[in-house]
Amino acid sequence: MDQLEKNLSKEVTVVNELGLHARPAAMIAKLALQAKAGVWLIKNGEQVDATSIIDILSLSGTRESRITLRIENPSDTEILEKISTLFESGFKE
């Protein structure tokens, strides 16, 4: 993985008790919609569109799940960091 790829992705852990249910999925989608290009969540090789609540829910992101966040455009790094912060804060639950 080269440096650019590292800067375009970040691995996070689901820390909140209820995992990626509808409210966290909506929070992720809201941020992802602000991106200039694609934002993706990847779990066990399955990649989903971070702007779609249904797609996010389909990942079955339970507590302790490892998820890779990926952006397509380097200018969306702030979005990547904001989504990462949501995961780290347990979606404020």
N, C-alpha and C positions, 0 to 999 in steps of 0.2 A: 504494500500500500504506500503510494507516494505521499508527499506532504500535502498536496492539494486535496487528495481524497480524505486524508485525516481531518483537514479543516472543514470538509463538507459533511462529515458524519460524526456522531457521538453516541456512545453506548450508555444507556440509562437502565435503572432498575425500578420496577414498580414497587413503591414502599407503602402505599396506603392499603389499609386492610381490605377494602372492597375491590381493589384492582381497577381496571379501566372500564368503569360502567359509564352510563350516559352522560353524567355531568362532566367528568374529566375528558371524555371524548369530545364533548362540545367545546370545552376550553381549548383543547388542542386544535380542533378544526377552525375555531375563530382566529387563532394566531396564524395557522397555516394559510388561511385565505388572504392574509396580508402579504404573503410572499410574492416575489416577481416570477418565480418559476416553481417547479414541483417540490413538494415536501413529502417525504415518505417515512413510514414506520415499518421496520422489518423485524420479524420474530420467527425463529426457526426456518429461515429461508423464504418465508412468505412476506411479500412486500405489499403494503396497502397505501392508498392515497390518504394523507393526513388531513385533507379538507373534507373527507367523508366520515361522518359519525358512524354510519353503518359499517364502513370498511374497518374503522378503528375497533369497533365492538367485535368484529369477526376474528380479530387476533386472539381473543380470549386471554387478555393480559391480566392474569391473576397476580396476587402479591408475590413478590420475589422474581417475577418474570424479567428476563433481560431483553431489552428492545434497543435496536439501533435506529437512531434518527438520522435521516439523510436529506440534504438539500441539493438542488441541482445548480443553483446560482450562488457564487461566493458573496454576492451582495445581500443574501438572505441569512448571513451568519447571525445577525441579531435575533431573528426569528428562531433559529436553531437553539440559541442560548436561552431564550425565553421559554421555549417548550421544555428544554432540559431542566430549567429551574422549577417548572410546574411539577415535573416528576420528582425532583429532589425534595420539594416541599410537601409531597404527598397530596398534591392538589388542594392544599389547605383544608384537608378533612380532619 
